C-alpha cells in the first residue's frame, strides 16, 4: 500500500457514497503507512475533495472530445494528479505524473495509462494554470470554479444573499475551520483550563461574545489531551453553543434535545443548567445514543438521559419547558469541516424542508404552554431555514415569535426572532437559529 493508493481507495469509497472522515480513518488504520505517508494520503484526499469542481474543469480542458467519457476511477486518478501538480508545491511534477501512471496500472487499467500521462503532461506544458471564465459575464460559474463548489450552490447563494456576500461565504468556507470548545463549568473555568492546556503546548483564547466558549490552537489529537480525557471541555462550534444559550434553559427545567447526536448541545444545555434538571437527549440510531452516553460520562454529567427516538414520528409522554430542534439539514454551513458535502446534487437536498417541517411539527407537541422552542440548522438556505419556520407559524396560532438579541448585525433576510450566522462575520459555522414560544401559562 502506498500513500497515493490509499488516497485513491478512500476517494473511490467516497464516490460510492461513503462519509469522508469515516472512510479515511478506516483505510489509514489498515494501511500500515507511517506517519509521513499517512499525512500525504490525508493531504491528497482532502485536497481533491475540497477542489473537485476546479480539478474537473482543468481535466475537461485537457481531454480530447473522444475521451470526454472515461472510467470514474480514471477521473479520480486525474484529479489526484492535477491537484498535486497545481496545488502541492513540494511534489515534483514528474513524480506526480509517474505515480499517477503507476496507480493506473496497479488498479488494472494499464491500457489507460497513456491517457493519464498525456493529460497531466499537457497540463504541465500549458503552465499548470487554469484560466477561469470572466467574472462579469459569468459570475456564478466564476465563483463556482474559484471556490470549487457546485454551480447550483453559487447560483443559490447569489440569489439569496447577493454576489459579494456569496463570495465572502465561499472564501471563508474554503479555509480551515477554527476549533471551538465549551468549557465544562462544572469542573473548571477558563483560566484553569487555559493553564492546563498550556502544559500540552495548546493555546486557548476566550470568546468575548459568548460565555463559556473558547478557541483552541495547535491542538494535535484533541482526544489525547489530558484536559479532554478529564472531561474539562467538549468540542462544539460557537454557533451551536449560542443556539443552546438562546434556549434559556434554567436549573430544574425539563429539556428535550430531539436530534441530539453526537451530544454537544445536550452537554452544553446541562452545563448551563448546572446539571440540575432533566435533559432528554434523543437520536434515531442506537450507536449514536451510546455515543451521547459516553460523552456525558466523560464530562461527569448526571442530568442527561439518552434515548432512542425518531424525531419525525416518535411519540413521547414528556412535556418539556424547553425544546431544542436542531434538525437534519444539507450542511452547507459546515463545508469546510465536511468537504464531501460540496459534491451533493441539488436533488439530494430537495426533500429536506419537508422532513424539517415534520420534525418541527412533532417537536412542538413536546412543549408546555409558555415553553420555549429553538429551531436550528447548520446550513445557509432560505428553504430550510426561514421558510420552514414561517410555514410552521402560519399553521400554529398557539406559537409566537420570541425575539432575542444577537451578537452580530442581522441581515435583511432575518427577523428579530431569527438569525443567520455567516462564517466570515464571527468565524462560526454557517448556522441558522429561530426562537419561538408557546402561548399560555
Order of alpha helices (4+ residues) and beta strands (2+ residues): alpha-alpha-alpha-alpha-alpha-alpha-alpha-alpha-alpha-alpha-beta-alpha-beta-beta-alpha-beta-alpha-beta-alpha-beta-alpha-beta-beta-alpha-beta-alpha-beta-beta-alpha-beta
